[in-house]
Amino acid sequence: MAKQSLFRELIQFAMREKKWWLIPLLVILVLIGGLIIFAQSSAIAPFLYPFF
């Protein structure tokens, strides 16, 4: 739950301070993090090693 509130707080900061370039950066970081978590427990992991 704390991670969700941190992400929400970062999005609110970006919108409040007009830092629109931060939003795509945050989305990409979340997607890469999700890919890493997914790859740790799947059969696709050996194919993703060259990317990390």
PyMOL Python script that loads the backbone (N, CA, C, O; Angstrom):
from pymol import cmd

cmd.read_pdbstr("""\
ATOM      1  N   MET A   1       0.821  -1.188   0.000  1.00  0.00           N
ATOM      2  CA  MET A   1       0.000   0.000   0.000  1.00  0.00           C
ATOM      3  C   MET A   1       0.870   1.258   0.000  1.00  0.00           C
ATOM      4  O   MET A   1       0.508   2.265  -0.609  1.00  0.00           O
ATOM      5  N   ALA A   2       1.995   1.201   0.670  1.00  0.00           N
ATOM      6  CA  ALA A   2       2.868   2.370   0.730  1.00  0.00           C
ATOM      7  C   ALA A   2       3.433   2.695  -0.650  1.00  0.00           C
ATOM      8  O   ALA A   2       3.633   3.863  -0.984  1.00  0.00           O
ATOM      9  N   LYS A   3       3.690   1.665  -1.447  1.00  0.00           N
ATOM     10  CA  LYS A   3       4.222   1.899  -2.788  1.00  0.00           C
ATOM     11  C   LYS A   3       3.191   2.598  -3.670  1.00  0.00           C
ATOM     12  O   LYS A   3       3.542   3.449  -4.487  1.00  0.00           O
ATOM     13  N   GLN A   4       1.939   2.242  -3.505  1.00  0.00           N
ATOM     14  CA  GLN A   4       0.895   2.885  -4.297  1.00  0.00           C
ATOM     15  C   GLN A   4       0.759   4.349  -3.915  1.00  0.00           C
ATOM     16  O   GLN A   4       0.568   5.201  -4.783  1.00  0.00           O
ATOM     17  N   SER A   5       0.853   4.648  -2.642  1.00  0.00           N
ATOM     18  CA  SER A   5       0.722   6.038  -2.224  1.00  0.00           C
ATOM     19  C   SER A   5       1.936   6.845  -2.657  1.00  0.00           C
ATOM     20  O   SER A   5       1.811   8.031  -2.960  1.00  0.00           O
ATOM     21  N   LEU A   6       3.107   6.221  -2.690  1.00  0.00           N
ATOM     22  CA  LEU A   6       4.298   6.911  -3.171  1.00  0.00           C
ATOM     23  C   LEU A   6       4.152   7.252  -4.652  1.00  0.00           C
ATOM     24  O   LEU A   6       4.457   8.368  -5.070  1.00  0.00           O
ATOM     25  N   PHE A   7       3.684   6.284  -5.442  1.00  0.00           N
ATOM     26  CA  PHE A   7       3.478   6.528  -6.871  1.00  0.00           C
ATOM     27  C   PHE A   7       2.428   7.618  -7.079  1.00  0.00           C
ATOM     28  O   PHE A   7       2.604   8.494  -7.926  1.00  0.00           O
ATOM     29  N   ARG A   8       1.346   7.569  -6.318  1.00  0.00           N
ATOM     30  CA  ARG A   8       0.296   8.581  -6.421  1.00  0.00           C
ATOM     31  C   ARG A   8       0.839   9.957  -6.037  1.00  0.00           C
ATOM     32  O   ARG A   8       0.499  10.960  -6.665  1.00  0.00           O
ATOM     33  N   GLU A   9       1.671  10.001  -5.022  1.00  0.00           N
ATOM     34  CA  GLU A   9       2.260  11.270  -4.593  1.00  0.00           C
ATOM     35  C   GLU A   9       3.195  11.833  -5.667  1.00  0.00           C
ATOM     36  O   GLU A   9       3.221  13.044  -5.890  1.00  0.00           O
ATOM     37  N   LEU A  10       3.955  10.970  -6.329  1.00  0.00           N
ATOM     38  CA  LEU A  10       4.829  11.440  -7.405  1.00  0.00           C
ATOM     39  C   LEU A  10       4.031  11.997  -8.579  1.00  0.00           C
ATOM     40  O   LEU A  10       4.411  13.008  -9.170  1.00  0.00           O
ATOM     41  N   ILE A  11       2.930  11.339  -8.912  1.00  0.00           N
ATOM     42  CA  ILE A  11       2.078  11.826  -9.996  1.00  0.00           C
ATOM     43  C   ILE A  11       1.468  13.175  -9.621  1.00  0.00           C
ATOM     44  O   ILE A  11       1.428  14.090 -10.444  1.00  0.00           O
ATOM     45  N   GLN A  12       0.995  13.299  -8.388  1.00  0.00           N
ATOM     46  CA  GLN A  12       0.416  14.573  -7.946  1.00  0.00           C
ATOM     47  C   GLN A  12       1.466  15.685  -7.952  1.00  0.00           C
ATOM     48  O   GLN A  12       1.162  16.818  -8.323  1.00  0.00           O
ATOM     49  N   PHE A  13       2.689  15.372  -7.547  1.00  0.00           N
ATOM     50  CA  PHE A  13       3.760  16.359  -7.579  1.00  0.00           C
ATOM     51  C   PHE A  13       4.022  16.819  -9.009  1.00  0.00           C
ATOM     52  O   PHE A  13       4.159  18.015  -9.267  1.00  0.00           O
ATOM     53  N   ALA A  14       4.089  15.864  -9.937  1.00  0.00           N
ATOM     54  CA  ALA A  14       4.357  16.205 -11.335  1.00  0.00           C
ATOM     55  C   ALA A  14       3.254  17.092 -11.899  1.00  0.00           C
ATOM     56  O   ALA A  14       3.536  18.017 -12.662  1.00  0.00           O
ATOM     57  N   MET A  15       2.027  16.829 -11.542  1.00  0.00           N
ATOM     58  CA  MET A  15       0.920  17.636 -12.048  1.00  0.00           C
ATOM     59  C   MET A  15       0.893  19.014 -11.393  1.00  0.00           C
ATOM     60  O   MET A  15       0.640  20.016 -12.062  1.00  0.00           O
ATOM     61  N   ARG A  16       1.153  19.065 -10.100  1.00  0.00           N
ATOM     62  CA  ARG A  16       1.116  20.330  -9.379  1.00  0.00           C
ATOM     63  C   ARG A  16       2.249  21.267  -9.810  1.00  0.00           C
ATOM     64  O   ARG A  16       2.039  22.472  -9.948  1.00  0.00           O
ATOM     65  N   GLU A  17       3.437  20.720 -10.020  1.00  0.00           N
ATOM     66  CA  GLU A  17       4.605  21.529 -10.376  1.00  0.00           C
ATOM     67  C   GLU A  17       4.785  21.682 -11.893  1.00  0.00           C
ATOM     68  O   GLU A  17       5.767  22.268 -12.349  1.00  0.00           O
ATOM     69  N   LYS A  18       3.843  21.158 -12.659  1.00  0.00           N
ATOM     70  CA  LYS A  18       3.878  21.227 -14.128  1.00  0.00           C
ATOM     71  C   LYS A  18       5.123  20.547 -14.708  1.00  0.00           C
ATOM     72  O   LYS A  18       5.711  21.021 -15.680  1.00  0.00           O
ATOM     73  N   LYS A  19       5.500  19.458 -14.106  1.00  0.00           N
ATOM     74  CA  LYS A  19       6.635  18.663 -14.578  1.00  0.00           C
ATOM     75  C   LYS A  19       6.094  17.502 -15.417  1.00  0.00           C
ATOM     76  O   LYS A  19       6.206  16.340 -15.025  1.00  0.00           O
ATOM     77  N   TRP A  20       5.521  17.821 -16.549  1.00  0.00           N
ATOM     78  CA  TRP A  20       4.852  16.813 -17.378  1.00  0.00           C
ATOM     79  C   TRP A  20       5.813  15.763 -17.903  1.00  0.00           C
ATOM     80  O   TRP A  20       5.393  14.640 -18.185  1.00  0.00           O
ATOM     81  N   TRP A  21       7.083  16.091 -18.043  1.00  0.00           N
ATOM     82  CA  TRP A  21       8.055  15.134 -18.567  1.00  0.00           C
ATOM     83  C   TRP A  21       8.333  14.017 -17.568  1.00  0.00           C
ATOM     84  O   TRP A  21       8.879  12.982 -17.948  1.00  0.00           O
ATOM     85  N   LEU A  22       7.970  14.200 -16.300  1.00  0.00           N
ATOM     86  CA  LEU A  22       8.187  13.156 -15.300  1.00  0.00           C
ATOM     87  C   LEU A  22       7.203  11.994 -15.429  1.00  0.00           C
ATOM     88  O   LEU A  22       7.532  10.860 -15.083  1.00  0.00           O
ATOM     89  N   ILE A  23       6.010  12.271 -15.919  1.00  0.00           N
ATOM     90  CA  ILE A  23       4.975  11.231 -15.968  1.00  0.00           C
ATOM     91  C   ILE A  23       5.375  10.061 -16.880  1.00  0.00           C
ATOM     92  O   ILE A  23       5.267   8.914 -16.445  1.00  0.00           O
ATOM     93  N   PRO A  24       5.828  10.289 -18.116  1.00  0.00           N
ATOM     94  CA  PRO A  24       6.257   9.134 -18.921  1.00  0.00           C
ATOM     95  C   PRO A  24       7.444   8.393 -18.314  1.00  0.00           C
ATOM     96  O   PRO A  24       7.547   7.173 -18.434  1.00  0.00           O
ATOM     97  N   LEU A  25       8.339   9.132 -17.664  1.00  0.00           N
ATOM     98  CA  LEU A  25       9.480   8.513 -17.007  1.00  0.00           C
ATOM     99  C   LEU A  25       9.017   7.578 -15.892  1.00  0.00           C
ATOM    100  O   LEU A  25       9.517   6.459 -15.769  1.00  0.00           O
ATOM    101  N   LEU A  26       8.073   8.031 -15.089  1.00  0.00           N
ATOM    102  CA  LEU A  26       7.551   7.204 -14.009  1.00  0.00           C
ATOM    103  C   LEU A  26       6.819   5.976 -14.539  1.00  0.00           C
ATOM    104  O   LEU A  26       6.948   4.886 -13.981  1.00  0.00           O
ATOM    105  N   VAL A  27       6.060   6.147 -15.602  1.00  0.00           N
ATOM    106  CA  VAL A  27       5.330   5.016 -16.191  1.00  0.00           C
ATOM    107  C   VAL A  27       6.315   3.970 -16.714  1.00  0.00           C
ATOM    108  O   VAL A  27       6.115   2.774 -16.505  1.00  0.00           O
ATOM    109  N   ILE A  28       7.365   4.409 -17.385  1.00  0.00           N
ATOM    110  CA  ILE A  28       8.363   3.476 -17.912  1.00  0.00           C
ATOM    111  C   ILE A  28       9.064   2.746 -16.773  1.00  0.00           C
ATOM    112  O   ILE A  28       9.298   1.541 -16.862  1.00  0.00           O
ATOM    113  N   LEU A  29       9.401   3.461 -15.706  1.00  0.00           N
ATOM    114  CA  LEU A  29      10.048   2.812 -14.561  1.00  0.00           C
ATOM    115  C   LEU A  29       9.142   1.768 -13.923  1.00  0.00           C
ATOM    116  O   LEU A  29       9.612   0.701 -13.528  1.00  0.00           O
ATOM    117  N   VAL A  30       7.856   2.058 -13.818  1.00  0.00           N
ATOM    118  CA  VAL A  30       6.913   1.085 -13.255  1.00  0.00           C
ATOM    119  C   VAL A  30       6.795  -0.133 -14.174  1.00  0.00           C
ATOM    120  O   VAL A  30       6.747  -1.264 -13.691  1.00  0.00           O
ATOM    121  N   LEU A  31       6.749   0.080 -15.471  1.00  0.00           N
ATOM    122  CA  LEU A  31       6.660  -1.042 -16.411  1.00  0.00           C
ATOM    123  C   LEU A  31       7.905  -1.921 -16.354  1.00  0.00           C
ATOM    124  O   LEU A  31       7.796  -3.147 -16.370  1.00  0.00           O
ATOM    125  N   ILE A  32       9.069  -1.318 -16.289  1.00  0.00           N
ATOM    126  CA  ILE A  32      10.304  -2.096 -16.194  1.00  0.00           C
ATOM    127  C   ILE A  32      10.352  -2.865 -14.881  1.00  0.00           C
ATOM    128  O   ILE A  32      10.769  -4.023 -14.849  1.00  0.00           O
ATOM    129  N   GLY A  33       9.925  -2.221 -13.797  1.00  0.00           N
ATOM    130  CA  GLY A  33       9.863  -2.911 -12.511  1.00  0.00           C
ATOM    131  C   GLY A  33       8.917  -4.098 -12.548  1.00  0.00           C
ATOM    132  O   GLY A  33       9.226  -5.162 -12.012  1.00  0.00           O
ATOM    133  N   GLY A  34       7.764  -3.915 -13.180  1.00  0.00           N
ATOM    134  CA  GLY A  34       6.814  -5.018 -13.315  1.00  0.00           C
ATOM    135  C   GLY A  34       7.367  -6.148 -14.160  1.00  0.00           C
ATOM    136  O   GLY A  34       7.134  -7.320 -13.864  1.00  0.00           O
ATOM    137  N   LEU A  35       8.095  -5.806 -15.206  1.00  0.00           N
ATOM    138  CA  LEU A  35       8.716  -6.825 -16.056  1.00  0.00           C
ATOM    139  C   LEU A  35       9.760  -7.614 -15.278  1.00  0.00           C
ATOM    140  O   LEU A  35       9.850  -8.833 -15.422  1.00  0.00           O
ATOM    141  N   ILE A  36      10.534  -6.941 -14.472  1.00  0.00           N
ATOM    142  CA  ILE A  36      11.544  -7.626 -13.666  1.00  0.00           C
ATOM    143  C   ILE A  36      10.889  -8.573 -12.672  1.00  0.00           C
ATOM    144  O   ILE A  36      11.337  -9.708 -12.507  1.00  0.00           O
ATOM    145  N   ILE A  37       9.841  -8.119 -12.016  1.00  0.00           N
ATOM    146  CA  ILE A  37       9.144  -8.968 -11.042  1.00  0.00           C
ATOM    147  C   ILE A  37       8.505 -10.160 -11.746  1.00  0.00           C
ATOM    148  O   ILE A  37       8.561 -11.282 -11.243  1.00  0.00           O
ATOM    149  N   PHE A  38       7.899  -9.922 -12.903  1.00  0.00           N
ATOM    150  CA  PHE A  38       7.271 -11.011 -13.661  1.00  0.00           C
ATOM    151  C   PHE A  38       8.319 -12.003 -14.155  1.00  0.00           C
ATOM    152  O   PHE A  38       8.084 -13.211 -14.143  1.00  0.00           O
ATOM    153  N   ALA A  39       9.463 -11.506 -14.584  1.00  0.00           N
ATOM    154  CA  ALA A  39      10.491 -12.368 -15.173  1.00  0.00           C
ATOM    155  C   ALA A  39      11.176 -13.245 -14.133  1.00  0.00           C
ATOM    156  O   ALA A  39      11.725 -14.289 -14.483  1.00  0.00           O
ATOM    157  N   GLN A  40      11.158 -12.853 -12.882  1.00  0.00           N
ATOM    158  CA  GLN A  40      11.819 -13.645 -11.858  1.00  0.00           C
ATOM    159  C   GLN A  40      11.151 -14.994 -11.649  1.00  0.00           C
ATOM    160  O   GLN A  40      11.811 -15.961 -11.268  1.00  0.00           O
ATOM    161  N   SER A  41       9.875 -15.066 -11.891  1.00  0.00           N
ATOM    162  CA  SER A  41       9.158 -16.303 -11.582  1.00  0.00           C
ATOM    163  C   SER A  41       8.549 -16.953 -12.820  1.00  0.00           C
ATOM    164  O   SER A  41       7.564 -17.684 -12.713  1.00  0.00           O
ATOM    165  N   SER A  42       9.113 -16.699 -13.969  1.00  0.00           N
ATOM    166  CA  SER A  42       8.529 -17.297 -15.169  1.00  0.00           C
ATOM    167  C   SER A  42       9.602 -17.954 -16.034  1.00  0.00           C
ATOM    168  O   SER A  42      10.799 -17.809 -15.786  1.00  0.00           O
ATOM    169  N   ALA A  43       9.154 -18.665 -17.033  1.00  0.00           N
ATOM    170  CA  ALA A  43      10.072 -19.339 -17.947  1.00  0.00           C
ATOM    171  C   ALA A  43      10.680 -18.383 -18.956  1.00  0.00           C
ATOM    172  O   ALA A  43      11.561 -18.770 -19.724  1.00  0.00           O
ATOM    173  N   ILE A  44      10.227 -17.154 -18.965  1.00  0.00           N
ATOM    174  CA  ILE A  44      10.738 -16.168 -19.913  1.00  0.00           C
ATOM    175  C   ILE A  44      12.041 -15.522 -19.422  1.00  0.00           C
ATOM    176  O   ILE A  44      12.699 -14.805 -20.176  1.00  0.00           O
ATOM    177  N   ALA A  45      12.411 -15.773 -18.169  1.00  0.00           N
ATOM    178  CA  ALA A  45      13.575 -15.147 -17.552  1.00  0.00           C
ATOM    179  C   ALA A  45      14.873 -15.302 -18.369  1.00  0.00           C
ATOM    180  O   ALA A  45      15.582 -14.311 -18.546  1.00  0.00           O
ATOM    181  N   PRO A  46      15.210 -16.494 -18.869  1.00  0.00           N
ATOM    182  CA  PRO A  46      16.479 -16.607 -19.618  1.00  0.00           C
ATOM    183  C   PRO A  46      16.534 -15.722 -20.873  1.00  0.00           C
ATOM    184  O   PRO A  46      17.620 -15.346 -21.315  1.00  0.00           O
ATOM    185  N   PHE A  47      15.399 -15.398 -21.432  1.00  0.00           N
ATOM    186  CA  PHE A  47      15.381 -14.569 -22.629  1.00  0.00           C
ATOM    187  C   PHE A  47      15.516 -13.090 -22.306  1.00  0.00           C
ATOM    188  O   PHE A  47      15.855 -12.292 -23.180  1.00  0.00           O
ATOM    189  N   LEU A  48      15.254 -12.716 -21.056  1.00  0.00           N
ATOM    190  CA  LEU A  48      15.332 -11.314 -20.659  1.00  0.00           C
ATOM    191  C   LEU A  48      16.686 -10.932 -20.075  1.00  0.00           C
ATOM    192  O   LEU A  48      16.956  -9.742 -19.914  1.00  0.00           O
ATOM    193  N   TYR A  49      17.552 -11.898 -19.751  1.00  0.00           N
ATOM    194  CA  TYR A  49      18.840 -11.584 -19.149  1.00  0.00           C
ATOM    195  C   TYR A  49      19.679 -10.626 -19.988  1.00  0.00           C
ATOM    196  O   TYR A  49      20.325  -9.753 -19.410  1.00  0.00           O
ATOM    197  N   PRO A  50      19.708 -10.736 -21.309  1.00  0.00           N
ATOM    198  CA  PRO A  50      20.539  -9.794 -22.083  1.00  0.00           C
ATOM    199  C   PRO A  50      20.100  -8.339 -21.958  1.00  0.00           C
ATOM    200  O   PRO A  50      20.895  -7.437 -22.221  1.00  0.00           O
ATOM    201  N   PHE A  51      18.865  -8.093 -21.568  1.00  0.00           N
ATOM    202  CA  PHE A  51      18.373  -6.721 -21.469  1.00  0.00           C
ATOM    203  C   PHE A  51      18.730  -6.056 -20.154  1.00  0.00           C
ATOM    204  O   PHE A  51      18.645  -4.833 -20.042  1.00  0.00           O
ATOM    205  N   PHE A  52      19.133  -6.840 -19.149  1.00  0.00           N
ATOM    206  CA  PHE A  52      19.429  -6.270 -17.837  1.00  0.00           C
ATOM    207  C   PHE A  52      20.849  -6.451 -17.544  1.00  0.00           C
ATOM    208  O   PHE A  52      21.318  -6.042 -16.482  1.00  0.00           O
TER     209      PHE A  52
END
""", "prot")
cmd.dss("prot")
cmd.show_as("cartoon", "prot")
cmd.util.cbc("prot")
cmd.orient("prot")
